[in-house]
Amino acid sequence: MNTILIYGNNKISAYLHTAFGESGLLTVDITQKINSLNDPKDIYAILDVSNADNSLDEASDLIHNTAEIKELIDLAGKVKAPYIFLYREREETHPESPLVTAMDLIKAYCAKTGVKYATVQIEDIYGPEINTSKKLEEFISGITSGSNILTVESDENEHYLLHQKDFKSGLREIIKILSAPNSRPKHYTLYPEDPI
């Protein structure tokens, strides 16, 4: 059975454990102990979703540090699986931000160690089993409570929503591409072309 190792403790990681499990894939949470595998056979991919949750504030852009990113990449090399880094871009990402530093580190360290990798930018995900959109929660709450749901803000037109099925199938396709013998590192975006 193919196994996906998931690093991160948030709504997205919880959803992926359930969704991939229902698809016949085994998922293992390695958030607490990165190198805790007893028998690392048939590892399909390592998903780092610790930075995919938008509830992080600017001061803690990255939950884990560069040493932990290196540990995850080293583990990917050990088990011969691709490393996939999912993230949410903050509104004001500057060249010295922790996210930019992490992306540069991933590119350089994976090249040095020969580990296949992908970086995947995501936005809000919604569906019956997951909702990461605060705006959508406010909208639904307004409808159910009968309160005013129309708010006009300058950034209202810049919200992207991806259905949970599209998120799961997109990730599976990325993993499949990275599993091909001659695949190359790539940056992916998993959200619709146009905002809602």
Salt bridges, closest charged atoms under 4 A:
ASP39 OD2 - LYS41 NZ 3.94
ASP48 OD2 - HIS64 NE2 2.81
ASP61 OD1 - ARG90 NE 2.89
GLU96 OE1 - HIS94 ND1 3.65
GLU123 OE1 - ARG88 NH2 3.73
ASP124 OD1 - ARG88 NH1 3.08
GLU137 OE2 - LYS11 NZ 3.50
GLU153 OE1 - LYS135 NZ 3.40
GLU156 OE2 - LYS135 NZ 3.31
